[in-house]
């Protein structure tokens, strides 16, 4: 039996609407604090367009030149 199934069984046994409402609020509080699986996409996209294209191209070129080769081979 999965943990989700066990939780559902436990919830089914609770008859107090007040207690169920507290559990409901708790679950929603937890859901608000869970980061989406995509990570921090919104935070990263906030910087979109803040770097001029010419600078971005130069950075890509520099990174490729510095880290695109393995020394000694």
N, CA, C and O atoms as a Tripos MOL2 file, in Angstrom:
@<TRIPOS>MOLECULE
protein
  292   291    73     0     0
PROTEIN
NO_CHARGES

@<TRIPOS>ATOM
      1 N           0.8530   -1.1790    0.0000 N.3       1 UNK1
      2 CA          0.0000    0.0000    0.0000 C.3       1 UNK1
      3 C           0.9020    1.2470    0.0000 C.2       1 UNK1
      4 O           1.8620    1.3330    0.7660 O.2       1 UNK1
      5 N           0.5780    2.1890   -0.8560 N.am      2 UNK2
      6 CA          1.3860    3.4110   -0.9400 C.3       2 UNK2
      7 C           1.0370    4.3500    0.2070 C.2       2 UNK2
      8 O           0.0040    4.2050    0.8600 O.2       2 UNK2
      9 N           1.9140    5.3070    0.4360 N.am      3 UNK3
     10 CA          1.6670    6.2920    1.4960 C.3       3 UNK3
     11 C           0.4190    7.1140    1.1850 C.2       3 UNK3
     12 O          -0.3320    7.4830    2.0870 O.2       3 UNK3
     13 N           0.2060    7.3950   -0.0880 N.am      4 UNK4
     14 CA         -0.9810    8.1490   -0.4900 C.3       4 UNK4
     15 C          -2.2560    7.3750   -0.1550 C.2       4 UNK4
     16 O          -3.2270    7.9500    0.3370 O.2       4 UNK4
     17 N          -2.2450    6.0780   -0.4230 N.am      5 UNK5
     18 CA         -3.4070    5.2370   -0.1050 C.3       5 UNK5
     19 C          -3.6380    5.1760    1.4090 C.2       5 UNK5
     20 O          -4.7790    5.1970    1.8710 O.2       5 UNK5
     21 N          -2.5450    5.1000    2.1770 N.am      6 UNK6
     22 CA         -2.6760    5.0590    3.6320 C.3       6 UNK6
     23 C          -3.2570    6.3660    4.1760 C.2       6 UNK6
     24 O          -4.0870    6.3560    5.0850 O.2       6 UNK6
     25 N          -2.8130    7.4870    3.6100 N.am      7 UNK7
     26 CA         -3.3430    8.7900    4.0360 C.3       7 UNK7
     27 C          -4.8320    8.8740    3.7310 C.2       7 UNK7
     28 O          -5.6210    9.3240    4.5620 O.2       7 UNK7
     29 N          -5.2110    8.4370    2.5310 N.am      8 UNK8
     30 CA         -6.6280    8.4750    2.1480 C.3       8 UNK8
     31 C          -7.4850    7.6110    3.0670 C.2       8 UNK8
     32 O          -8.5990    7.9950    3.4200 O.2       8 UNK8
     33 N          -6.9730    6.4540    3.4520 N.am      9 UNK9
     34 CA         -7.7050    5.5960    4.3830 C.3       9 UNK9
     35 C          -7.8560    6.2720    5.7500 C.2       9 UNK9
     36 O          -8.9230    6.2320    6.3620 O.2       9 UNK9
     37 N          -6.7710    6.8910    6.2120 N.am     10 UNK10
     38 CA         -6.8380    7.6080    7.4890 C.3      10 UNK10
     39 C          -7.8380    8.7590    7.4270 C.2      10 UNK10
     40 O          -8.5990    8.9800    8.3690 O.2      10 UNK10
     41 N          -7.8310    9.4810    6.3260 N.am     11 UNK11
     42 CA         -8.7690   10.6000    6.1750 C.3      11 UNK11
     43 C         -10.2170   10.1080    6.1530 C.2      11 UNK11
     44 O         -11.1090   10.7600    6.6960 O.2      11 UNK11
     45 N         -10.4380    8.9750    5.5320 N.am     12 UNK12
     46 CA        -11.7960    8.4220    5.4490 C.3      12 UNK12
     47 C         -12.3560    8.0870    6.8290 C.2      12 UNK12
     48 O         -13.5720    8.0730    7.0210 O.2      12 UNK12
     49 N         -11.4760    7.8190    7.7840 N.am     13 UNK13
     50 CA        -11.9170    7.4700    9.1380 C.3      13 UNK13
     51 C         -12.2520    8.6930    9.9890 C.2      13 UNK13
     52 O         -12.9120    8.5650   11.0200 O.2      13 UNK13
     53 N         -11.8070    9.8690    9.5720 N.am     14 UNK14
     54 CA        -12.0310   11.0880   10.3640 C.3      14 UNK14
     55 C         -13.4450   11.5910   10.1060 C.2      14 UNK14
     56 O         -13.8450   11.8040    8.9610 O.2      14 UNK14
     57 N         -14.1890   11.7760   11.1790 N.am     15 UNK15
     58 CA        -15.5690   12.2390   11.0420 C.3      15 UNK15
     59 C         -15.7290   13.7190   11.3880 C.2      15 UNK15
     60 O         -16.7240   14.3390   11.0120 O.2      15 UNK15
     61 N         -14.7780   14.2760   12.0860 N.am     16 UNK16
     62 CA        -14.8760   15.6680   12.5220 C.3      16 UNK16
     63 C         -14.6510   16.6190   11.3450 C.2      16 UNK16
     64 O         -13.5680   16.6440   10.7610 O.2      16 UNK16
     65 N         -15.6710   17.3950   11.0030 N.am     17 UNK17
     66 CA        -15.5200   18.3490    9.9000 C.3      17 UNK17
     67 C         -14.5160   19.4380   10.2610 C.2      17 UNK17
     68 O         -13.8270   19.9630    9.3860 O.2      17 UNK17
     69 N         -14.4310   19.7720   11.5210 N.am     18 UNK18
     70 CA        -13.4680   20.7870   11.9710 C.3      18 UNK18
     71 C         -12.0400   20.2900   11.7530 C.2      18 UNK18
     72 O         -11.1950   21.0280   11.2470 O.2      18 UNK18
     73 N         -11.7740   19.0570   12.1280 N.am     19 UNK19
     74 CA        -10.4510   18.4770   11.9330 C.3      19 UNK19
     75 C         -10.1330   18.3260   10.4440 C.2      19 UNK19
     76 O          -9.0080   18.5910   10.0210 O.2      19 UNK19
     77 N         -11.1070   17.9060    9.6600 N.am     20 UNK20
     78 CA        -10.8960   17.7840    8.2160 C.3      20 UNK20
     79 C         -10.5890   19.1350    7.5900 C.2      20 UNK20
     80 O          -9.7670   19.2250    6.6780 O.2      20 UNK20
     81 N         -11.2390   20.1770    8.0670 N.am     21 UNK21
     82 CA        -10.9690   21.5160    7.5390 C.3      21 UNK21
     83 C          -9.5460   21.9500    7.8910 C.2      21 UNK21
     84 O          -8.8710   22.5780    7.0750 O.2      21 UNK21
     85 N          -9.0890   21.6200    9.0960 N.am     22 UNK22
     86 CA         -7.7170   21.9560    9.4890 C.3      22 UNK22
     87 C          -6.7110   21.2210    8.5970 C.2      22 UNK22
     88 O          -5.6980   21.7860    8.1860 O.2      22 UNK22
     89 N          -7.0060   19.9740    8.3120 N.am     23 UNK23
     90 CA         -6.1370   19.1990    7.4170 C.3      23 UNK23
     91 C          -6.1480   19.8110    6.0210 C.2      23 UNK23
     92 O          -5.1020   19.9250    5.3810 O.2      23 UNK23
     93 N          -7.3200   20.2030    5.5520 N.am     24 UNK24
     94 CA         -7.4630   20.8590    4.2540 C.3      24 UNK24
     95 C          -6.5990   22.1210    4.1850 C.2      24 UNK24
     96 O          -5.8820   22.3270    3.2060 O.2      24 UNK24
     97 N          -6.6620   22.9580    5.2120 N.am     25 UNK25
     98 CA         -5.8610   24.1840    5.2450 C.3      25 UNK25
     99 C          -4.3670   23.8650    5.2590 C.2      25 UNK25
    100 O          -3.5750   24.5270    4.5880 O.2      25 UNK25
    101 N          -3.9960   22.8570    6.0210 N.am     26 UNK26
    102 CA         -2.5990   22.4510    6.0990 C.3      26 UNK26
    103 C          -2.0820   21.9910    4.7400 C.2      26 UNK26
    104 O          -0.9860   22.3690    4.3260 O.2      26 UNK26
    105 N          -2.8670   21.1800    4.0520 N.am     27 UNK27
    106 CA         -2.4690   20.6860    2.7340 C.3      27 UNK27
    107 C          -2.2860   21.8500    1.7590 C.2      27 UNK27
    108 O          -1.3360   21.8620    0.9770 O.2      27 UNK27
    109 N          -3.1790   22.8100    1.8030 N.am     28 UNK28
    110 CA         -3.0610   23.9600    0.8970 C.3      28 UNK28
    111 C          -1.8660   24.8300    1.2470 C.2      28 UNK28
    112 O          -1.2430   25.4080    0.3570 O.2      28 UNK28
    113 N          -1.5430   24.9300    2.5100 N.am     29 UNK29
    114 CA         -0.3550   25.6690    2.9250 C.3      29 UNK29
    115 C           0.9030   24.9850    2.3850 C.2      29 UNK29
    116 O           1.8170   25.6460    1.8920 O.2      29 UNK29
    117 N           0.9370   23.6860    2.4810 N.am     30 UNK30
    118 CA          2.0780   22.9240    1.9540 C.3      30 UNK30
    119 C           2.1800   23.1040    0.4400 C.2      30 UNK30
    120 O           3.2730   23.3140   -0.0850 O.2      30 UNK30
    121 N           1.0560   23.0220   -0.2590 N.am     31 UNK31
    122 CA          1.0650   23.1540   -1.7180 C.3      31 UNK31
    123 C           1.5940   24.5100   -2.1530 C.2      31 UNK31
    124 O           2.2590   24.6070   -3.1840 O.2      31 UNK31
    125 N           1.3130   25.5610   -1.3870 N.am     32 UNK32
    126 CA          1.8060   26.8940   -1.7440 C.3      32 UNK32
    127 C           3.3220   26.9720   -1.6580 C.2      32 UNK32
    128 O           3.9580   27.7120   -2.4090 O.2      32 UNK32
    129 N           3.8940   26.2070   -0.7420 N.am     33 UNK33
    130 CA          5.3330   26.2910   -0.5000 C.3      33 UNK33
    131 C           6.1580   25.3050   -1.3110 C.2      33 UNK33
    132 O           7.3850   25.2900   -1.2130 O.2      33 UNK33
    133 N           5.4910   24.4820   -2.1110 N.am     34 UNK34
    134 CA          6.2080   23.5290   -2.9500 C.3      34 UNK34
    135 C           6.5910   24.2190   -4.2430 C.2      34 UNK34
    136 O           5.7570   24.8210   -4.9190 O.2      34 UNK34
    137 N           7.8700   24.1210   -4.5730 N.am     35 UNK35
    138 CA          8.3340   24.6980   -5.8350 C.3      35 UNK35
    139 C           7.9010   23.7880   -6.9770 C.2      35 UNK35
    140 O           7.8760   22.5660   -6.8360 O.2      35 UNK35
    141 N           7.5660   24.3880   -8.0890 N.am     36 UNK36
    142 CA          7.2240   23.5650   -9.2420 C.3      36 UNK36
    143 C           8.4120   22.7090   -9.6680 C.2      36 UNK36
    144 O           9.5650   23.0570   -9.4130 O.2      36 UNK36
    145 N           8.1210   21.6070  -10.3070 N.am     37 UNK37
    146 CA          9.1840   20.7090  -10.7340 C.3      37 UNK37
    147 C          10.1130   21.3490  -11.7540 C.2      37 UNK37
    148 O          11.2340   20.8780  -11.9460 O.2      37 UNK37
    149 N           9.6720   22.3960  -12.4020 N.am     38 UNK38
    150 CA         10.5130   23.0510  -13.4050 C.3      38 UNK38
    151 C          11.6480   23.8170  -12.7590 C.2      38 UNK38
    152 O          12.5420   24.2900  -13.4600 O.2      38 UNK38
    153 N          11.6370   23.9510  -11.4560 N.am     39 UNK39
    154 CA         12.6940   24.6960  -10.7900 C.3      39 UNK39
    155 C          12.3590   26.1720  -10.7030 C.2      39 UNK39
    156 O          11.2330   26.5410  -10.3700 O.2      39 UNK39
    157 N          13.3250   27.0090  -11.0000 N.am     40 UNK40
    158 CA         13.1510   28.4480  -10.8450 C.3      40 UNK40
    159 C          13.0340   29.1550  -12.1920 C.2      40 UNK40
    160 O          13.6520   30.1970  -12.4110 O.2      40 UNK40
    161 N          12.2450   28.5860  -13.0820 N.am     41 UNK41
    162 CA         12.1080   29.1290  -14.4340 C.3      41 UNK41
    163 C          11.6340   30.5860  -14.4120 C.2      41 UNK41
    164 O          12.1780   31.4230  -15.1310 O.2      41 UNK41
    165 N          10.6320   30.8870  -13.6000 N.am     42 UNK42
    166 CA         10.1080   32.2550  -13.5720 C.3      42 UNK42
    167 C          11.1700   33.2500  -13.1170 C.2      42 UNK42
    168 O          11.2730   34.3480  -13.6650 O.2      42 UNK42
    169 N          11.9620   32.8640  -12.1100 N.am     43 UNK43
    170 CA         13.0080   33.7510  -11.6200 C.3      43 UNK43
    171 C          14.0770   33.9970  -12.6820 C.2      43 UNK43
    172 O          14.5680   35.1160  -12.8370 O.2      43 UNK43
    173 N          14.4280   32.9450  -13.4040 N.am     44 UNK44
    174 CA         15.4360   33.0700  -14.4570 C.3      44 UNK44
    175 C          14.8990   33.9010  -15.6140 C.2      44 UNK44
    176 O          15.6050   34.7560  -16.1470 O.2      44 UNK44
    177 N          13.6510   33.6530  -16.0060 N.am     45 UNK45
    178 CA         13.0720   34.3940  -17.1300 C.3      45 UNK45
    179 C          12.9070   35.8820  -16.8250 C.2      45 UNK45
    180 O          12.7630   36.6880  -17.7440 O.2      45 UNK45
    181 N          12.9270   36.2490  -15.5580 N.am     46 UNK46
    182 CA         12.8460   37.6640  -15.2010 C.3      46 UNK46
    183 C          14.0390   38.4390  -15.7680 C.2      46 UNK46
    184 O          13.9640   39.6540  -15.9510 O.2      46 UNK46
    185 N          15.1480   37.7250  -16.0460 N.am     47 UNK47
    186 CA         16.3440   38.3730  -16.5930 C.3      47 UNK47
    187 C          16.3990   38.3380  -18.1160 C.2      47 UNK47
    188 O          17.3290   38.8750  -18.7160 O.2      47 UNK47
    189 N          15.4110   37.7100  -18.7420 N.am     48 UNK48
    190 CA         15.3960   37.6030  -20.2080 C.3      48 UNK48
    191 C          15.4110   38.9940  -20.8280 C.2      48 UNK48
    192 O          14.6370   39.8730  -20.4490 O.2      48 UNK48
    193 N          16.3120   39.1720  -21.7910 N.am     49 UNK49
    194 CA         16.3950   40.4360  -22.5060 C.3      49 UNK49
    195 C          17.2410   41.4890  -21.8160 C.2      49 UNK49
    196 O          17.4050   42.5890  -22.3450 O.2      49 UNK49
    197 N          17.7830   41.1790  -20.6420 N.am     50 UNK50
    198 CA         18.5700   42.1890  -19.9280 C.3      50 UNK50
    199 C          20.0090   42.2570  -20.4210 C.2      50 UNK50
    200 O          20.7340   43.1860  -20.0660 O.2      50 UNK50
    201 N          20.4340   41.2990  -21.2230 N.am     51 UNK51
    202 CA         21.7780   41.2760  -21.7750 C.3      51 UNK51
    203 C          21.6910   41.5190  -23.2820 C.2      51 UNK51
    204 O          20.9780   40.8000  -23.9810 O.2      51 UNK51
    205 N          22.4060   42.5190  -23.7860 N.am     52 UNK52
    206 CA         22.3710   42.7720  -25.2320 C.3      52 UNK52
    207 C          22.8550   41.5500  -26.0110 C.2      52 UNK52
    208 O          23.7180   40.8120  -25.5370 O.2      52 UNK52
    209 N          22.3010   41.3380  -27.2030 N.am     53 UNK53
    210 CA         22.6520   40.1800  -28.0230 C.3      53 UNK53
    211 C          24.1520   40.1010  -28.3040 C.2      53 UNK53
    212 O          24.7320   39.0150  -28.2900 O.2      53 UNK53
    213 N          24.7790   41.2480  -28.5570 N.am     54 UNK54
    214 CA         26.2140   41.2540  -28.8600 C.3      54 UNK54
    215 C          27.0160   40.7110  -27.6790 C.2      54 UNK54
    216 O          27.9580   39.9430  -27.8720 O.2      54 UNK54
    217 N          26.6520   41.1010  -26.4720 N.am     55 UNK55
    218 CA         27.3440   40.6170  -25.2740 C.3      55 UNK55
    219 C          27.1270   39.1170  -25.0900 C.2      55 UNK55
    220 O          28.0470   38.3920  -24.7100 O.2      55 UNK55
    221 N          25.9180   38.6600  -25.3580 N.am     56 UNK56
    222 CA         25.6160   37.2370  -25.2130 C.3      56 UNK56
    223 C          26.4290   36.4150  -26.2060 C.2      56 UNK56
    224 O          26.9520   35.3590  -25.8520 O.2      56 UNK56
    225 N          26.5390   36.8870  -27.4410 N.am     57 UNK57
    226 CA         27.3150   36.1890  -28.4610 C.3      57 UNK57
    227 C          28.7830   36.1390  -28.0510 C.2      57 UNK57
    228 O          29.4380   35.1070  -28.2030 O.2      57 UNK57
    229 N          29.2990   37.2450  -27.5350 N.am     58 UNK58
    230 CA         30.7010   37.2810  -27.1040 C.3      58 UNK58
    231 C          30.9280   36.3270  -25.9290 C.2      58 UNK58
    232 O          31.9460   35.6370  -25.8800 O.2      58 UNK58
    233 N          29.9910   36.2840  -24.9910 N.am     59 UNK59
    234 CA         30.1200   35.3670  -23.8580 C.3      59 UNK59
    235 C          30.1290   33.9150  -24.3280 C.2      59 UNK59
    236 O          30.9370   33.1140  -23.8570 O.2      59 UNK59
    237 N          29.2320   33.5730  -25.2570 N.am     60 UNK60
    238 CA         29.2020   32.2080  -25.7830 C.3      60 UNK60
    239 C          30.5170   31.8630  -26.4690 C.2      60 UNK60
    240 O          31.0300   30.7540  -26.3240 O.2      60 UNK60
    241 N          31.0550   32.8190  -27.2150 N.am     61 UNK61
    242 CA         32.3210   32.6060  -27.9110 C.3      61 UNK61
    243 C          33.4510   32.3840  -26.9080 C.2      61 UNK61
    244 O          34.2450   31.4560  -27.0570 O.2      61 UNK61
    245 N          33.5220   33.2360  -25.8880 N.am     62 UNK62
    246 CA         34.5700   33.1190  -24.8670 C.3      62 UNK62
    247 C          34.4790   31.7920  -24.1160 C.2      62 UNK62
    248 O          35.4950   31.1390  -23.8750 O.2      62 UNK62
    249 N          33.2800   31.4030  -23.7520 N.am     63 UNK63
    250 CA         33.0880   30.1350  -23.0340 C.3      63 UNK63
    251 C          33.5030   28.9660  -23.9060 C.2      63 UNK63
    252 O          34.1670   28.0400  -23.4410 O.2      63 UNK63
    253 N          33.1130   29.0080  -25.1690 N.am     64 UNK64
    254 CA         33.4680   27.9350  -26.0960 C.3      64 UNK64
    255 C          34.9790   27.8340  -26.2700 C.2      64 UNK64
    256 O          35.5350   26.7350  -26.2910 O.2      64 UNK64
    257 N          35.6380   28.9740  -26.3950 N.am     65 UNK65
    258 CA         37.0980   28.9840  -26.5750 C.3      65 UNK65
    259 C          37.8200   28.4840  -25.3250 C.2      65 UNK65
    260 O          38.7850   27.7260  -25.4260 O.2      65 UNK65
    261 N          37.3610   28.9000  -24.1620 N.am     66 UNK66
    262 CA         38.0270   28.5390  -22.9110 C.3      66 UNK66
    263 C          37.7220   27.1250  -22.4500 C.2      66 UNK66
    264 O          38.5990   26.4480  -21.9130 O.2      66 UNK66
    265 N          36.5100   26.6730  -22.6490 N.am     67 UNK67
    266 CA         36.0920   25.3990  -22.0830 C.3      67 UNK67
    267 C          35.6920   24.3710  -23.1250 C.2      67 UNK67
    268 O          35.2550   23.2780  -22.7660 O.2      67 UNK67
    269 N          35.8260   24.6860  -24.3930 N.am     68 UNK68
    270 CA         35.4020   23.7750  -25.4470 C.3      68 UNK68
    271 C          36.4320   22.7330  -25.8450 C.2      68 UNK68
    272 O          36.1490   21.8570  -26.6620 O.2      68 UNK68
    273 N          37.6320   22.8250  -25.2700 N.am     69 UNK69
    274 CA         38.7020   21.8900  -25.6190 C.3      69 UNK69
    275 C          39.2360   21.2310  -24.3530 C.2      69 UNK69
    276 O          39.2300   21.8220  -23.2730 O.2      69 UNK69
    277 N          39.6930   20.0040  -24.5110 N.am     70 UNK70
    278 CA         40.3410   19.3110  -23.4070 C.3      70 UNK70
    279 C          41.8270   19.4050  -23.6220 C.2      70 UNK70
    280 O          42.3390   18.9840  -24.6590 O.2      70 UNK70
    281 N          42.5380   19.9630  -22.6330 N.am     71 UNK71
    282 CA         43.9850   20.1220  -22.7650 C.3      71 UNK71
    283 C          44.6820   18.7720  -22.7280 C.2      71 UNK71
    284 O          44.2540   17.8560  -22.0260 O.2      71 UNK71
    285 N          45.7650   18.6610  -23.4980 N.am     72 UNK72
    286 CA         46.5500   17.4420  -23.4770 C.3      72 UNK72
    287 C          46.1120   16.4060  -24.4900 C.2      72 UNK72
    288 O          46.7090   15.3320  -24.5630 O.2      72 UNK72
    289 N          45.1050   16.6930  -25.2610 N.am     73 UNK73
    290 CA         44.6500   15.7230  -26.2610 C.3      73 UNK73
    291 C          44.7530   16.3170  -27.6420 C.2      73 UNK73
    292 O          44.4170   15.6570  -28.6250 O.2      73 UNK73
@<TRIPOS>BOND
     1     1     2 1
     2     2     3 1
     3     3     4 2
     4     3     5 am
     5     5     6 1
     6     6     7 1
     7     7     8 2
     8     7     9 am
     9     9    10 1
    10    10    11 1
    11    11    12 2
    12    11    13 am
    13    13    14 1
    14    14    15 1
    15    15    16 2
    16    15    17 am
    17    17    18 1
    18    18    19 1
    19    19    20 2
    20    19    21 am
    21    21    22 1
    22    22    23 1
    23    23    24 2
    24    23    25 am
    25    25    26 1
    26    26    27 1
    27    27    28 2
    28    27    29 am
    29    29    30 1
    30    30    31 1
    31    31    32 2
    32    31    33 am
    33    33    34 1
    34    34    35 1
    35    35    36 2
    36    35    37 am
    37    37    38 1
    38    38    39 1
    39    39    40 2
    40    39    41 am
    41    41    42 1
    42    42    43 1
    43    43    44 2
    44    43    45 am
    45    45    46 1
    46    46    47 1
    47    47    48 2
    48    47    49 am
    49    49    50 1
    50    50    51 1
    51    51    52 2
    52    51    53 am
    53    53    54 1
    54    54    55 1
    55    55    56 2
    56    55    57 am
    57    57    58 1
    58    58    59 1
    59    59    60 2
    60    59    61 am
    61    61    62 1
    62    62    63 1
    63    63    64 2
    64    63    65 am
    65    65    66 1
    66    66    67 1
    67    67    68 2
    68    67    69 am
    69    69    70 1
    70    70    71 1
    71    71    72 2
    72    71    73 am
    73    73    74 1
    74    74    75 1
    75    75    76 2
    76    75    77 am
    77    77    78 1
    78    78    79 1
    79    79    80 2
    80    79    81 am
    81    81    82 1
    82    82    83 1
    83    83    84 2
    84    83    85 am
    85    85    86 1
    86    86    87 1
    87    87    88 2
    88    87    89 am
    89    89    90 1
    90    90    91 1
    91    91    92 2
    92    91    93 am
    93    93    94 1
    94    94    95 1
    95    95    96 2
    96    95    97 am
    97    97    98 1
    98    98    99 1
    99    99   100 2
   100    99   101 am
   101   101   102 1
   102   102   103 1
   103   103   104 2
   104   103   105 am
   105   105   106 1
   106   106   107 1
   107   107   108 2
   108   107   109 am
   109   109   110 1
   110   110   111 1
   111   111   112 2
   112   111   113 am
   113   113   114 1
   114   114   115 1
   115   115   116 2
   116   115   117 am
   117   117   118 1
   118   118   119 1
   119   119   120 2
   120   119   121 am
   121   121   122 1
   122   122   123 1
   123   123   124 2
   124   123   125 am
   125   125   126 1
   126   126   127 1
   127   127   128 2
   128   127   129 am
   129   129   130 1
   130   130   131 1
   131   131   132 2
   132   131   133 am
   133   133   134 1
   134   134   135 1
   135   135   136 2
   136   135   137 am
   137   137   138 1
   138   138   139 1
   139   139   140 2
   140   139   141 am
   141   141   142 1
   142   142   143 1
   143   143   144 2
   144   143   145 am
   145   145   146 1
   146   146   147 1
   147   147   148 2
   148   147   149 am
   149   149   150 1
   150   150   151 1
   151   151   152 2
   152   151   153 am
   153   153   154 1
   154   154   155 1
   155   155   156 2
   156   155   157 am
   157   157   158 1
   158   158   159 1
   159   159   160 2
   160   159   161 am
   161   161   162 1
   162   162   163 1
   163   163   164 2
   164   163   165 am
   165   165   166 1
   166   166   167 1
   167   167   168 2
   168   167   169 am
   169   169   170 1
   170   170   171 1
   171   171   172 2
   172   171   173 am
   173   173   174 1
   174   174   175 1
   175   175   176 2
   176   175   177 am
   177   177   178 1
   178   178   179 1
   179   179   180 2
   180   179   181 am
   181   181   182 1
   182   182   183 1
   183   183   184 2
   184   183   185 am
   185   185   186 1
   186   186   187 1
   187   187   188 2
   188   187   189 am
   189   189   190 1
   190   190   191 1
   191   191   192 2
   192   191   193 am
   193   193   194 1
   194   194   195 1
   195   195   196 2
   196   195   197 am
   197   197   198 1
   198   198   199 1
   199   199   200 2
   200   199   201 am
   201   201   202 1
   202   202   203 1
   203   203   204 2
   204   203   205 am
   205   205   206 1
   206   206   207 1
   207   207   208 2
   208   207   209 am
   209   209   210 1
   210   210   211 1
   211   211   212 2
   212   211   213 am
   213   213   214 1
   214   214   215 1
   215   215   216 2
   216   215   217 am
   217   217   218 1
   218   218   219 1
   219   219   220 2
   220   219   221 am
   221   221   222 1
   222   222   223 1
   223   223   224 2
   224   223   225 am
   225   225   226 1
   226   226   227 1
   227   227   228 2
   228   227   229 am
   229   229   230 1
   230   230   231 1
   231   231   232 2
   232   231   233 am
   233   233   234 1
   234   234   235 1
   235   235   236 2
   236   235   237 am
   237   237   238 1
   238   238   239 1
   239   239   240 2
   240   239   241 am
   241   241   242 1
   242   242   243 1
   243   243   244 2
   244   243   245 am
   245   245   246 1
   246   246   247 1
   247   247   248 2
   248   247   249 am
   249   249   250 1
   250   250   251 1
   251   251   252 2
   252   251   253 am
   253   253   254 1
   254   254   255 1
   255   255   256 2
   256   255   257 am
   257   257   258 1
   258   258   259 1
   259   259   260 2
   260   259   261 am
   261   261   262 1
   262   262   263 1
   263   263   264 2
   264   263   265 am
   265   265   266 1
   266   266   267 1
   267   267   268 2
   268   267   269 am
   269   269   270 1
   270   270   271 1
   271   271   272 2
   272   271   273 am
   273   273   274 1
   274   274   275 1
   275   275   276 2
   276   275   277 am
   277   277   278 1
   278   278   279 1
   279   279   280 2
   280   279   281 am
   281   281   282 1
   282   282   283 1
   283   283   284 2
   284   283   285 am
   285   285   286 1
   286   286   287 1
   287   287   288 2
   288   287   289 am
   289   289   290 1
   290   290   291 1
   291   291   292 2
@<TRIPOS>SUBSTRUCTURE
     1 UNK1         2 RESIDUE 1 A UNK
     2 UNK2         6 RESIDUE 1 A UNK
     3 UNK3        10 RESIDUE 1 A UNK
     4 UNK4        14 RESIDUE 1 A UNK
     5 UNK5        18 RESIDUE 1 A UNK
     6 UNK6        22 RESIDUE 1 A UNK
     7 UNK7        26 RESIDUE 1 A UNK
     8 UNK8        30 RESIDUE 1 A UNK
     9 UNK9        34 RESIDUE 1 A UNK
    10 UNK10       38 RESIDUE 1 A UNK
    11 UNK11       42 RESIDUE 1 A UNK
    12 UNK12       46 RESIDUE 1 A UNK
    13 UNK13       50 RESIDUE 1 A UNK
    14 UNK14       54 RESIDUE 1 A UNK
    15 UNK15       58 RESIDUE 1 A UNK
    16 UNK16       62 RESIDUE 1 A UNK
    17 UNK17       66 RESIDUE 1 A UNK
    18 UNK18       70 RESIDUE 1 A UNK
    19 UNK19       74 RESIDUE 1 A UNK
    20 UNK20       78 RESIDUE 1 A UNK
    21 UNK21       82 RESIDUE 1 A UNK
    22 UNK22       86 RESIDUE 1 A UNK
    23 UNK23       90 RESIDUE 1 A UNK
    24 UNK24       94 RESIDUE 1 A UNK
    25 UNK25       98 RESIDUE 1 A UNK
    26 UNK26      102 RESIDUE 1 A UNK
    27 UNK27      106 RESIDUE 1 A UNK
    28 UNK28      110 RESIDUE 1 A UNK
    29 UNK29      114 RESIDUE 1 A UNK
    30 UNK30      118 RESIDUE 1 A UNK
    31 UNK31      122 RESIDUE 1 A UNK
    32 UNK32      126 RESIDUE 1 A UNK
    33 UNK33      130 RESIDUE 1 A UNK
    34 UNK34      134 RESIDUE 1 A UNK
    35 UNK35      138 RESIDUE 1 A UNK
    36 UNK36      142 RESIDUE 1 A UNK
    37 UNK37      146 RESIDUE 1 A UNK
    38 UNK38      150 RESIDUE 1 A UNK
    39 UNK39      154 RESIDUE 1 A UNK
    40 UNK40      158 RESIDUE 1 A UNK
    41 UNK41      162 RESIDUE 1 A UNK
    42 UNK42      166 RESIDUE 1 A UNK
    43 UNK43      170 RESIDUE 1 A UNK
    44 UNK44      174 RESIDUE 1 A UNK
    45 UNK45      178 RESIDUE 1 A UNK
    46 UNK46      182 RESIDUE 1 A UNK
    47 UNK47      186 RESIDUE 1 A UNK
    48 UNK48      190 RESIDUE 1 A UNK
    49 UNK49      194 RESIDUE 1 A UNK
    50 UNK50      198 RESIDUE 1 A UNK
    51 UNK51      202 RESIDUE 1 A UNK
    52 UNK52      206 RESIDUE 1 A UNK
    53 UNK53      210 RESIDUE 1 A UNK
    54 UNK54      214 RESIDUE 1 A UNK
    55 UNK55      218 RESIDUE 1 A UNK
    56 UNK56      222 RESIDUE 1 A UNK
    57 UNK57      226 RESIDUE 1 A UNK
    58 UNK58      230 RESIDUE 1 A UNK
    59 UNK59      234 RESIDUE 1 A UNK
    60 UNK60      238 RESIDUE 1 A UNK
    61 UNK61      242 RESIDUE 1 A UNK
    62 UNK62      246 RESIDUE 1 A UNK
    63 UNK63      250 RESIDUE 1 A UNK
    64 UNK64      254 RESIDUE 1 A UNK
    65 UNK65      258 RESIDUE 1 A UNK
    66 UNK66      262 RESIDUE 1 A UNK
    67 UNK67      266 RESIDUE 1 A UNK
    68 UNK68      270 RESIDUE 1 A UNK
    69 UNK69      274 RESIDUE 1 A UNK
    70 UNK70      278 RESIDUE 1 A UNK
    71 UNK71      282 RESIDUE 1 A UNK
    72 UNK72      286 RESIDUE 1 A UNK
    73 UNK73      290 RESIDUE 1 A UNK
